Amino acid sequence: MMLIDTASGAVRRVERRISPQFADKNLEIPYITIDYAPQRLGEEIFWLPIRFEAIDLHQQGRMIASYSNCHRYTVTSKMVIP
């Protein structure tokens, strides 16, 4: 499932659910969600992940990660022909 921001067309949330049987057979995580929000990096705004959640097959473990204070790293390359 995807939740899309109608004004910008940006993805706000991605949610994936698969059956426990398929997850167990394929070593997958059955439930994952990723939330996105606009984040300013320098002079530009990007839709970046701000929260990630995953629950294991038998719901014995849950991982939640939050992202903030993102930084943009860029590089400029120049090819020189001798």
PyMOL Python script that loads the backbone (N, CA, C, O; Angstrom):
from pymol import cmd

cmd.read_pdbstr("""\
ATOM      1  N   MET A   1       0.840  -1.161   0.000  1.00  0.00           N
ATOM      2  CA  MET A   1       0.000   0.000   0.000  1.00  0.00           C
ATOM      3  C   MET A   1       0.891   1.231   0.000  1.00  0.00           C
ATOM      4  O   MET A   1       1.925   1.264   0.668  1.00  0.00           O
ATOM      5  N   MET A   2       0.485   2.232  -0.748  1.00  0.00           N
ATOM      6  CA  MET A   2       1.212   3.500  -0.771  1.00  0.00           C
ATOM      7  C   MET A   2       0.231   4.628  -0.518  1.00  0.00           C
ATOM      8  O   MET A   2      -0.878   4.640  -1.053  1.00  0.00           O
ATOM      9  N   LEU A   3       0.653   5.572   0.302  1.00  0.00           N
ATOM     10  CA  LEU A   3      -0.121   6.782   0.547  1.00  0.00           C
ATOM     11  C   LEU A   3       0.607   7.910  -0.171  1.00  0.00           C
ATOM     12  O   LEU A   3       1.776   8.176   0.110  1.00  0.00           O
ATOM     13  N   ILE A   4      -0.084   8.579  -1.103  1.00  0.00           N
ATOM     14  CA  ILE A   4       0.521   9.607  -1.944  1.00  0.00           C
ATOM     15  C   ILE A   4      -0.042  10.972  -1.570  1.00  0.00           C
ATOM     16  O   ILE A   4      -1.251  11.125  -1.401  1.00  0.00           O
ATOM     17  N   ASP A   5       0.842  11.970  -1.441  1.00  0.00           N
ATOM     18  CA  ASP A   5       0.436  13.347  -1.204  1.00  0.00           C
ATOM     19  C   ASP A   5      -0.163  13.904  -2.496  1.00  0.00           C
ATOM     20  O   ASP A   5       0.531  14.001  -3.508  1.00  0.00           O
ATOM     21  N   THR A   6      -1.426  14.263  -2.468  1.00  0.00           N
ATOM     22  CA  THR A   6      -2.092  14.693  -3.701  1.00  0.00           C
ATOM     23  C   THR A   6      -1.550  16.019  -4.228  1.00  0.00           C
ATOM     24  O   THR A   6      -1.535  16.231  -5.441  1.00  0.00           O
ATOM     25  N   ALA A   7      -1.110  16.903  -3.359  1.00  0.00           N
ATOM     26  CA  ALA A   7      -0.617  18.207  -3.811  1.00  0.00           C
ATOM     27  C   ALA A   7       0.711  18.084  -4.546  1.00  0.00           C
ATOM     28  O   ALA A   7       0.904  18.717  -5.584  1.00  0.00           O
ATOM     29  N   SER A   8       1.620  17.281  -4.023  1.00  0.00           N
ATOM     30  CA  SER A   8       2.956  17.195  -4.613  1.00  0.00           C
ATOM     31  C   SER A   8       3.193  15.928  -5.423  1.00  0.00           C
ATOM     32  O   SER A   8       4.104  15.885  -6.251  1.00  0.00           O
ATOM     33  N   GLY A   9       2.382  14.894  -5.195  1.00  0.00           N
ATOM     34  CA  GLY A   9       2.596  13.611  -5.842  1.00  0.00           C
ATOM     35  C   GLY A   9       3.659  12.771  -5.157  1.00  0.00           C
ATOM     36  O   GLY A   9       4.027  11.704  -5.649  1.00  0.00           O
ATOM     37  N   ALA A  10       4.151  13.249  -4.024  1.00  0.00           N
ATOM     38  CA  ALA A  10       5.213  12.538  -3.301  1.00  0.00           C
ATOM     39  C   ALA A  10       4.620  11.393  -2.474  1.00  0.00           C
ATOM     40  O   ALA A  10       3.477  11.454  -2.020  1.00  0.00           O
ATOM     41  N   VAL A  11       5.420  10.369  -2.296  1.00  0.00           N
ATOM     42  CA  VAL A  11       5.027   9.211  -1.482  1.00  0.00           C
ATOM     43  C   VAL A  11       5.136   9.597  -0.006  1.00  0.00           C
ATOM     44  O   VAL A  11       6.193  10.049   0.436  1.00  0.00           O
ATOM     45  N   ARG A  12       4.050   9.424   0.765  1.00  0.00           N
ATOM     46  CA  ARG A  12       4.062   9.730   2.198  1.00  0.00           C
ATOM     47  C   ARG A  12       4.315   8.494   3.048  1.00  0.00           C
ATOM     48  O   ARG A  12       4.918   8.576   4.118  1.00  0.00           O
ATOM     49  N   ARG A  13       3.843   7.339   2.557  1.00  0.00           N
ATOM     50  CA  ARG A  13       3.996   6.101   3.330  1.00  0.00           C
ATOM     51  C   ARG A  13       3.985   4.909   2.392  1.00  0.00           C
ATOM     52  O   ARG A  13       3.234   4.871   1.418  1.00  0.00           O
ATOM     53  N   VAL A  14       4.831   3.935   2.703  1.00  0.00           N
ATOM     54  CA  VAL A  14       4.846   2.655   2.004  1.00  0.00           C
ATOM     55  C   VAL A  14       4.645   1.590   3.068  1.00  0.00           C
ATOM     56  O   VAL A  14       5.322   1.586   4.095  1.00  0.00           O
ATOM     57  N   GLU A  15       3.707   0.690   2.811  1.00  0.00           N
ATOM     58  CA  GLU A  15       3.446  -0.396   3.757  1.00  0.00           C
ATOM     59  C   GLU A  15       3.422  -1.701   2.982  1.00  0.00           C
ATOM     60  O   GLU A  15       2.774  -1.807   1.941  1.00  0.00           O
ATOM     61  N   ARG A  16       4.137  -2.698   3.502  1.00  0.00           N
ATOM     62  CA  ARG A  16       4.163  -4.004   2.841  1.00  0.00           C
ATOM     63  C   ARG A  16       3.799  -5.076   3.858  1.00  0.00           C
ATOM     64  O   ARG A  16       4.369  -5.154   4.946  1.00  0.00           O
ATOM     65  N   ARG A  17       2.842  -5.891   3.474  1.00  0.00           N
ATOM     66  CA  ARG A  17       2.450  -7.037   4.289  1.00  0.00           C
ATOM     67  C   ARG A  17       2.434  -8.263   3.399  1.00  0.00           C
ATOM     68  O   ARG A  17       1.879  -8.246   2.301  1.00  0.00           O
ATOM     69  N   ILE A  18       3.055  -9.334   3.892  1.00  0.00           N
ATOM     70  CA  ILE A  18       3.002 -10.596   3.172  1.00  0.00           C
ATOM     71  C   ILE A  18       2.591 -11.674   4.166  1.00  0.00           C
ATOM     72  O   ILE A  18       2.672 -11.476   5.378  1.00  0.00           O
ATOM     73  N   SER A  19       2.158 -12.794   3.654  1.00  0.00           N
ATOM     74  CA  SER A  19       1.678 -13.859   4.533  1.00  0.00           C
ATOM     75  C   SER A  19       2.819 -14.412   5.375  1.00  0.00           C
ATOM     76  O   SER A  19       3.962 -14.448   4.920  1.00  0.00           O
ATOM     77  N   PRO A  20       2.524 -14.843   6.595  1.00  0.00           N
ATOM     78  CA  PRO A  20       3.559 -15.444   7.442  1.00  0.00           C
ATOM     79  C   PRO A  20       4.193 -16.671   6.795  1.00  0.00           C
ATOM     80  O   PRO A  20       5.386 -16.914   6.974  1.00  0.00           O
ATOM     81  N   GLN A  21       3.420 -17.440   6.053  1.00  0.00           N
ATOM     82  CA  GLN A  21       3.948 -18.634   5.402  1.00  0.00           C
ATOM     83  C   GLN A  21       4.984 -18.261   4.340  1.00  0.00           C
ATOM     84  O   GLN A  21       6.057 -18.862   4.278  1.00  0.00           O
ATOM     85  N   PHE A  22       4.661 -17.267   3.504  1.00  0.00           N
ATOM     86  CA  PHE A  22       5.594 -16.819   2.470  1.00  0.00           C
ATOM     87  C   PHE A  22       6.844 -16.221   3.111  1.00  0.00           C
ATOM     88  O   PHE A  22       7.961 -16.485   2.666  1.00  0.00           O
ATOM     89  N   ALA A  23       6.654 -15.416   4.155  1.00  0.00           N
ATOM     90  CA  ALA A  23       7.785 -14.786   4.837  1.00  0.00           C
ATOM     91  C   ALA A  23       8.718 -15.838   5.421  1.00  0.00           C
ATOM     92  O   ALA A  23       9.938 -15.733   5.291  1.00  0.00           O
ATOM     93  N   ASP A  24       8.148 -16.850   6.063  1.00  0.00           N
ATOM     94  CA  ASP A  24       8.946 -17.901   6.691  1.00  0.00           C
ATOM     95  C   ASP A  24       9.723 -18.695   5.643  1.00  0.00           C
ATOM     96  O   ASP A  24      10.898 -19.009   5.834  1.00  0.00           O
ATOM     97  N   LYS A  25       9.066 -19.009   4.554  1.00  0.00           N
ATOM     98  CA  LYS A  25       9.671 -19.817   3.485  1.00  0.00           C
ATOM     99  C   LYS A  25      10.788 -19.064   2.759  1.00  0.00           C
ATOM    100  O   LYS A  25      11.747 -19.680   2.294  1.00  0.00           O
ATOM    101  N   ASN A  26      10.671 -17.732   2.660  1.00  0.00           N
ATOM    102  CA  ASN A  26      11.607 -16.921   1.878  1.00  0.00           C
ATOM    103  C   ASN A  26      12.500 -16.014   2.729  1.00  0.00           C
ATOM    104  O   ASN A  26      13.153 -15.110   2.207  1.00  0.00           O
ATOM    105  N   LEU A  27      12.524 -16.260   4.033  1.00  0.00           N
ATOM    106  CA  LEU A  27      13.331 -15.464   4.961  1.00  0.00           C
ATOM    107  C   LEU A  27      13.071 -13.967   4.809  1.00  0.00           C
ATOM    108  O   LEU A  27      14.001 -13.163   4.746  1.00  0.00           O
ATOM    109  N   GLU A  28      11.806 -13.616   4.751  1.00  0.00           N
ATOM    110  CA  GLU A  28      11.373 -12.225   4.605  1.00  0.00           C
ATOM    111  C   GLU A  28      10.764 -11.722   5.904  1.00  0.00           C
ATOM    112  O   GLU A  28      10.405 -12.509   6.780  1.00  0.00           O
ATOM    113  N   ILE A  29      10.652 -10.417   6.018  1.00  0.00           N
ATOM    114  CA  ILE A  29       9.953  -9.795   7.142  1.00  0.00           C
ATOM    115  C   ILE A  29       8.521  -9.531   6.680  1.00  0.00           C
ATOM    116  O   ILE A  29       8.323  -8.871   5.660  1.00  0.00           O
ATOM    117  N   PRO A  30       7.516 -10.031   7.407  1.00  0.00           N
ATOM    118  CA  PRO A  30       6.142  -9.938   6.908  1.00  0.00           C
ATOM    119  C   PRO A  30       5.499  -8.557   6.960  1.00  0.00           C
ATOM    120  O   PRO A  30       4.552  -8.297   6.218  1.00  0.00           O
ATOM    121  N   TYR A  31       5.994  -7.662   7.822  1.00  0.00           N
ATOM    122  CA  TYR A  31       5.346  -6.348   7.943  1.00  0.00           C
ATOM    123  C   TYR A  31       6.411  -5.259   8.013  1.00  0.00           C
ATOM    124  O   TYR A  31       7.259  -5.264   8.905  1.00  0.00           O
ATOM    125  N   ILE A  32       6.358  -4.326   7.063  1.00  0.00           N
ATOM    126  CA  ILE A  32       7.300  -3.201   7.025  1.00  0.00           C
ATOM    127  C   ILE A  32       6.530  -1.944   6.630  1.00  0.00           C
ATOM    128  O   ILE A  32       5.703  -1.978   5.719  1.00  0.00           O
ATOM    129  N   THR A  33       6.805  -0.835   7.320  1.00  0.00           N
ATOM    130  CA  THR A  33       6.272   0.465   6.912  1.00  0.00           C
ATOM    131  C   THR A  33       7.409   1.483   6.897  1.00  0.00           C
ATOM    132  O   THR A  33       8.323   1.430   7.720  1.00  0.00           O
ATOM    133  N   ILE A  34       7.333   2.401   5.950  1.00  0.00           N
ATOM    134  CA  ILE A  34       8.283   3.509   5.863  1.00  0.00           C
ATOM    135  C   ILE A  34       7.466   4.777   5.673  1.00  0.00           C
ATOM    136  O   ILE A  34       6.676   4.884   4.735  1.00  0.00           O
ATOM    137  N   ASP A  35       7.663   5.741   6.575  1.00  0.00           N
ATOM    138  CA  ASP A  35       6.993   7.041   6.474  1.00  0.00           C
ATOM    139  C   ASP A  35       7.977   8.070   5.931  1.00  0.00           C
ATOM    140  O   ASP A  35       9.144   8.094   6.321  1.00  0.00           O
ATOM    141  N   TYR A  36       7.494   8.916   5.029  1.00  0.00           N
ATOM    142  CA  TYR A  36       8.310   9.950   4.396  1.00  0.00           C
ATOM    143  C   TYR A  36       7.740  11.317   4.724  1.00  0.00           C
ATOM    144  O   TYR A  36       6.539  11.456   4.955  1.00  0.00           O
ATOM    145  N   ALA A  37       8.606  12.333   4.744  1.00  0.00           N
ATOM    146  CA  ALA A  37       8.173  13.713   4.965  1.00  0.00           C
ATOM    147  C   ALA A  37       9.161  14.639   4.260  1.00  0.00           C
ATOM    148  O   ALA A  37      10.304  14.260   4.002  1.00  0.00           O
ATOM    149  N   PRO A  38       8.709  15.860   3.951  1.00  0.00           N
ATOM    150  CA  PRO A  38       9.629  16.796   3.305  1.00  0.00           C
ATOM    151  C   PRO A  38      10.708  17.250   4.293  1.00  0.00           C
ATOM    152  O   PRO A  38      10.415  17.611   5.433  1.00  0.00           O
ATOM    153  N   GLN A  39      11.950  17.223   3.832  1.00  0.00           N
ATOM    154  CA  GLN A  39      13.092  17.633   4.655  1.00  0.00           C
ATOM    155  C   GLN A  39      13.932  18.624   3.855  1.00  0.00           C
ATOM    156  O   GLN A  39      14.229  18.396   2.682  1.00  0.00           O
ATOM    157  N   ARG A  40      14.308  19.716   4.496  1.00  0.00           N
ATOM    158  CA  ARG A  40      15.136  20.715   3.821  1.00  0.00           C
ATOM    159  C   ARG A  40      16.600  20.319   3.929  1.00  0.00           C
ATOM    160  O   ARG A  40      17.120  20.081   5.019  1.00  0.00           O
ATOM    161  N   LEU A  41      17.253  20.254   2.772  1.00  0.00           N
ATOM    162  CA  LEU A  41      18.689  20.007   2.709  1.00  0.00           C
ATOM    163  C   LEU A  41      19.292  21.154   1.920  1.00  0.00           C
ATOM    164  O   LEU A  41      19.182  21.195   0.695  1.00  0.00           O
ATOM    165  N   GLY A  42      19.926  22.080   2.614  1.00  0.00           N
ATOM    166  CA  GLY A  42      20.437  23.275   1.948  1.00  0.00           C
ATOM    167  C   GLY A  42      19.279  24.132   1.484  1.00  0.00           C
ATOM    168  O   GLY A  42      18.423  24.522   2.277  1.00  0.00           O
ATOM    169  N   GLU A  43      19.259  24.417   0.212  1.00  0.00           N
ATOM    170  CA  GLU A  43      18.202  25.254  -0.365  1.00  0.00           C
ATOM    171  C   GLU A  43      17.059  24.439  -0.969  1.00  0.00           C
ATOM    172  O   GLU A  43      16.075  25.011  -1.439  1.00  0.00           O
ATOM    173  N   GLU A  44      17.178  23.115  -0.960  1.00  0.00           N
ATOM    174  CA  GLU A  44      16.185  22.258  -1.602  1.00  0.00           C
ATOM    175  C   GLU A  44      15.424  21.433  -0.566  1.00  0.00           C
ATOM    176  O   GLU A  44      15.894  21.211   0.549  1.00  0.00           O
ATOM    177  N   ILE A  45      14.236  20.987  -0.971  1.00  0.00           N
ATOM    178  CA  ILE A  45      13.417  20.130  -0.118  1.00  0.00           C
ATOM    179  C   ILE A  45      13.271  18.771  -0.799  1.00  0.00           C
ATOM    180  O   ILE A  45      12.962  18.686  -1.987  1.00  0.00           O
ATOM    181  N   PHE A  46      13.500  17.713  -0.024  1.00  0.00           N
ATOM    182  CA  PHE A  46      13.397  16.347  -0.520  1.00  0.00           C
ATOM    183  C   PHE A  46      12.441  15.572   0.371  1.00  0.00           C
ATOM    184  O   PHE A  46      12.370  15.822   1.574  1.00  0.00           O
ATOM    185  N   TRP A  47      11.708  14.633  -0.212  1.00  0.00           N
ATOM    186  CA  TRP A  47      10.880  13.721   0.571  1.00  0.00           C
ATOM    187  C   TRP A  47      11.776  12.557   0.983  1.00  0.00           C
ATOM    188  O   TRP A  47      12.197  11.762   0.143  1.00  0.00           O
ATOM    189  N   LEU A  48      12.064  12.462   2.275  1.00  0.00           N
ATOM    190  CA  LEU A  48      12.990  11.457   2.787  1.00  0.00           C
ATOM    191  C   LEU A  48      12.319  10.600   3.850  1.00  0.00           C
ATOM    192  O   LEU A  48      11.345  11.033   4.466  1.00  0.00           O
ATOM    193  N   PRO A  49      12.822   9.393   4.073  1.00  0.00           N
ATOM    194  CA  PRO A  49      12.282   8.555   5.143  1.00  0.00           C
ATOM    195  C   PRO A  49      12.501   9.221   6.501  1.00  0.00           C
ATOM    196  O   PRO A  49      13.586   9.729   6.783  1.00  0.00           O
ATOM    197  N   ILE A  50      11.476   9.216   7.330  1.00  0.00           N
ATOM    198  CA  ILE A  50      11.620   9.752   8.685  1.00  0.00           C
ATOM    199  C   ILE A  50      11.361   8.674   9.742  1.00  0.00           C
ATOM    200  O   ILE A  50      11.747   8.827  10.901  1.00  0.00           O
ATOM    201  N   ARG A  51      10.700   7.578   9.330  1.00  0.00           N
ATOM    202  CA  ARG A  51      10.403   6.499  10.281  1.00  0.00           C
ATOM    203  C   ARG A  51      10.291   5.184   9.520  1.00  0.00           C
ATOM    204  O   ARG A  51       9.691   5.119   8.447  1.00  0.00           O
ATOM    205  N   PHE A  52      10.876   4.144  10.093  1.00  0.00           N
ATOM    206  CA  PHE A  52      10.853   2.803   9.518  1.00  0.00           C
ATOM    207  C   PHE A  52      10.446   1.847  10.631  1.00  0.00           C
ATOM    208  O   PHE A  52      10.958   1.931  11.747  1.00  0.00           O
ATOM    209  N   GLU A  53       9.523   0.938  10.323  1.00  0.00           N
ATOM    210  CA  GLU A  53       9.083  -0.047  11.311  1.00  0.00           C
ATOM    211  C   GLU A  53       8.998  -1.420  10.665  1.00  0.00           C
ATOM    212  O   GLU A  53       8.500  -1.561   9.548  1.00  0.00           O
ATOM    213  N   ALA A  54       9.483  -2.423  11.370  1.00  0.00           N
ATOM    214  CA  ALA A  54       9.416  -3.808  10.892  1.00  0.00           C
ATOM    215  C   ALA A  54       9.071  -4.708  12.075  1.00  0.00           C
ATOM    216  O   ALA A  54       9.563  -4.510  13.186  1.00  0.00           O
ATOM    217  N   ILE A  55       8.220  -5.698  11.820  1.00  0.00           N
ATOM    218  CA  ILE A  55       7.838  -6.668  12.846  1.00  0.00           C
ATOM    219  C   ILE A  55       8.178  -8.047  12.315  1.00  0.00           C
ATOM    220  O   ILE A  55       7.866  -8.371  11.169  1.00  0.00           O
ATOM    221  N   ASP A  56       8.822  -8.864  13.152  1.00  0.00           N
ATOM    222  CA  ASP A  56       9.262 -10.182  12.699  1.00  0.00           C
ATOM    223  C   ASP A  56       8.097 -11.159  12.555  1.00  0.00           C
ATOM    224  O   ASP A  56       6.955 -10.854  12.897  1.00  0.00           O
ATOM    225  N   LEU A  57       8.421 -12.322  12.046  1.00  0.00           N
ATOM    226  CA  LEU A  57       7.416 -13.326  11.698  1.00  0.00           C
ATOM    227  C   LEU A  57       6.507 -13.705  12.859  1.00  0.00           C
ATOM    228  O   LEU A  57       5.291 -13.794  12.690  1.00  0.00           O
ATOM    229  N   HIS A  58       7.073 -13.924  14.014  1.00  0.00           N
ATOM    230  CA  HIS A  58       6.278 -14.389  15.154  1.00  0.00           C
ATOM    231  C   HIS A  58       5.937 -13.256  16.114  1.00  0.00           C
ATOM    232  O   HIS A  58       5.521 -13.495  17.247  1.00  0.00           O
ATOM    233  N   GLN A  59       6.116 -12.025  15.652  1.00  0.00           N
ATOM    234  CA  GLN A  59       5.836 -10.812  16.410  1.00  0.00           C
ATOM    235  C   GLN A  59       6.523 -10.819  17.770  1.00  0.00           C
ATOM    236  O   GLN A  59       5.980 -10.326  18.759  1.00  0.00           O
ATOM    237  N   GLN A  60       7.718 -11.381  17.803  1.00  0.00           N
ATOM    238  CA  GLN A  60       8.508 -11.375  19.024  1.00  0.00           C
ATOM    239  C   GLN A  60       9.472 -10.195  19.048  1.00  0.00           C
ATOM    240  O   GLN A  60       9.982  -9.821  20.105  1.00  0.00           O
ATOM    241  N   GLY A  61       9.715  -9.622  17.898  1.00  0.00           N
ATOM    242  CA  GLY A  61      10.639  -8.497  17.814  1.00  0.00           C
ATOM    243  C   GLY A  61      10.085  -7.409  16.923  1.00  0.00           C
ATOM    244  O   GLY A  61       9.394  -7.681  15.942  1.00  0.00           O
ATOM    245  N   ARG A  62      10.392  -6.185  17.272  1.00  0.00           N
ATOM    246  CA  ARG A  62       9.939  -5.048  16.487  1.00  0.00           C
ATOM    247  C   ARG A  62      11.092  -4.059  16.414  1.00  0.00           C
ATOM    248  O   ARG A  62      11.740  -3.765  17.418  1.00  0.00           O
ATOM    249  N   MET A  63      11.335  -3.555  15.222  1.00  0.00           N
ATOM    250  CA  MET A  63      12.373  -2.553  15.040  1.00  0.00           C
ATOM    251  C   MET A  63      11.739  -1.266  14.566  1.00  0.00           C
ATOM    252  O   MET A  63      10.966  -1.257  13.608  1.00  0.00           O
ATOM    253  N   ILE A  64      12.067  -0.185  15.236  1.00  0.00           N
ATOM    254  CA  ILE A  64      11.599   1.133  14.829  1.00  0.00           C
ATOM    255  C   ILE A  64      12.816   2.046  14.740  1.00  0.00           C
ATOM    256  O   ILE A  64      13.588   2.160  15.693  1.00  0.00           O
ATOM    257  N   ALA A  65      12.979   2.687  13.600  1.00  0.00           N
ATOM    258  CA  ALA A  65      14.074   3.637  13.411  1.00  0.00           C
ATOM    259  C   ALA A  65      13.485   4.972  12.993  1.00  0.00           C
ATOM    260  O   ALA A  65      12.601   5.028  12.139  1.00  0.00           O
ATOM    261  N   SER A  66      13.976   6.044  13.594  1.00  0.00           N
ATOM    262  CA  SER A  66      13.558   7.396  13.231  1.00  0.00           C
ATOM    263  C   SER A  66      14.761   8.146  12.685  1.00  0.00           C
ATOM    264  O   SER A  66      15.873   8.020  13.196  1.00  0.00           O
ATOM    265  N   TYR A  67      14.525   8.924  11.647  1.00  0.00           N
ATOM    266  CA  TYR A  67      15.594   9.681  11.002  1.00  0.00           C
ATOM    267  C   TYR A  67      15.306  11.168  11.142  1.00  0.00           C
ATOM    268  O   TYR A  67      14.172  11.610  10.954  1.00  0.00           O
ATOM    269  N   SER A  68      16.337  11.936  11.472  1.00  0.00           N
ATOM    270  CA  SER A  68      16.192  13.389  11.566  1.00  0.00           C
ATOM    271  C   SER A  68      17.553  14.032  11.318  1.00  0.00           C
ATOM    272  O   SER A  68      18.577  13.350  11.280  1.00  0.00           O
ATOM    273  N   ASN A  69      17.548  15.331  11.152  1.00  0.00           N
ATOM    274  CA  ASN A  69      18.778  16.095  10.963  1.00  0.00           C
ATOM    275  C   ASN A  69      19.617  15.517   9.817  1.00  0.00           C
ATOM    276  O   ASN A  69      20.821  15.306   9.965  1.00  0.00           O
ATOM    277  N   CYS A  70      18.972  15.266   8.681  1.00  0.00           N
ATOM    278  CA  CYS A  70      19.657  14.681   7.524  1.00  0.00           C
ATOM    279  C   CYS A  70      20.617  15.688   6.910  1.00  0.00           C
ATOM    280  O   CYS A  70      20.402  16.898   6.983  1.00  0.00           O
ATOM    281  N   HIS A  71      21.676  15.170   6.306  1.00  0.00           N
ATOM    282  CA  HIS A  71      22.665  15.994   5.625  1.00  0.00           C
ATOM    283  C   HIS A  71      22.826  15.489   4.194  1.00  0.00           C
ATOM    284  O   HIS A  71      22.691  14.297   3.920  1.00  0.00           O
ATOM    285  N   ARG A  72      23.107  16.394   3.317  1.00  0.00           N
ATOM    286  CA  ARG A  72      23.309  16.041   1.915  1.00  0.00           C
ATOM    287  C   ARG A  72      24.796  16.089   1.605  1.00  0.00           C
ATOM    288  O   ARG A  72      25.474  17.081   1.876  1.00  0.00           O
ATOM    289  N   TYR A  73      25.279  15.014   1.040  1.00  0.00           N
ATOM    290  CA  TYR A  73      26.672  14.938   0.631  1.00  0.00           C
ATOM    291  C   TYR A  73      26.712  14.889  -0.890  1.00  0.00           C
ATOM    292  O   TYR A  73      26.031  14.073  -1.510  1.00  0.00           O
ATOM    293  N   THR A  74      27.493  15.744  -1.472  1.00  0.00           N
ATOM    294  CA  THR A  74      27.608  15.776  -2.927  1.00  0.00           C
ATOM    295  C   THR A  74      29.078  15.729  -3.316  1.00  0.00           C
ATOM    296  O   THR A  74      29.963  15.982  -2.499  1.00  0.00           O
ATOM    297  N   VAL A  75      29.314  15.404  -4.563  1.00  0.00           N
ATOM    298  CA  VAL A  75      30.657  15.364  -5.087  1.00  0.00           C
ATOM    299  C   VAL A  75      30.635  15.916  -6.506  1.00  0.00           C
ATOM    300  O   VAL A  75      29.660  15.748  -7.239  1.00  0.00           O
ATOM    301  N   THR A  76      31.699  16.562  -6.871  1.00  0.00           N
ATOM    302  CA  THR A  76      31.870  17.027  -8.234  1.00  0.00           C
ATOM    303  C   THR A  76      33.081  16.322  -8.805  1.00  0.00           C
ATOM    304  O   THR A  76      34.164  16.374  -8.224  1.00  0.00           O
ATOM    305  N   SER A  77      32.908  15.668  -9.931  1.00  0.00           N
ATOM    306  CA  SER A  77      34.012  14.938 -10.574  1.00  0.00           C
ATOM    307  C   SER A  77      34.378  15.635 -11.872  1.00  0.00           C
ATOM    308  O   SER A  77      33.527  16.174 -12.579  1.00  0.00           O
ATOM    309  N   LYS A  78      35.654  15.606 -12.159  1.00  0.00           N
ATOM    310  CA  LYS A  78      36.138  16.198 -13.400  1.00  0.00           C
ATOM    311  C   LYS A  78      37.093  15.212 -14.061  1.00  0.00           C
ATOM    312  O   LYS A  78      38.063  14.766 -13.448  1.00  0.00           O
ATOM    313  N   MET A  79      36.812  14.877 -15.311  1.00  0.00           N
ATOM    314  CA  MET A  79      37.681  13.959 -16.045  1.00  0.00           C
ATOM    315  C   MET A  79      38.656  14.792 -16.876  1.00  0.00           C
ATOM    316  O   MET A  79      38.273  15.698 -17.617  1.00  0.00           O
ATOM    317  N   VAL A  80      39.920  14.446 -16.720  1.00  0.00           N
ATOM    318  CA  VAL A  80      40.954  15.167 -17.455  1.00  0.00           C
ATOM    319  C   VAL A  80      41.653  14.189 -18.389  1.00  0.00           C
ATOM    320  O   VAL A  80      42.118  13.132 -17.963  1.00  0.00           O
ATOM    321  N   ILE A  81      41.721  14.544 -19.647  1.00  0.00           N
ATOM    322  CA  ILE A  81      42.403  13.695 -20.632  1.00  0.00           C
ATOM    323  C   ILE A  81      43.803  14.255 -20.804  1.00  0.00           C
ATOM    324  O   ILE A  81      43.966  15.411 -21.193  1.00  0.00           O
ATOM    325  N   PRO A  82      44.822  13.441 -20.515  1.00  0.00           N
ATOM    326  CA  PRO A  82      46.215  13.933 -20.623  1.00  0.00           C
ATOM    327  C   PRO A  82      46.634  14.188 -22.054  1.00  0.00           C
ATOM    328  O   PRO A  82      47.767  14.601 -22.301  1.00  0.00           O
TER     329      PRO A  82
END
""", "prot")
cmd.dss("prot")
cmd.show_as("cartoon", "prot")
cmd.util.cbc("prot")
cmd.orient("prot")
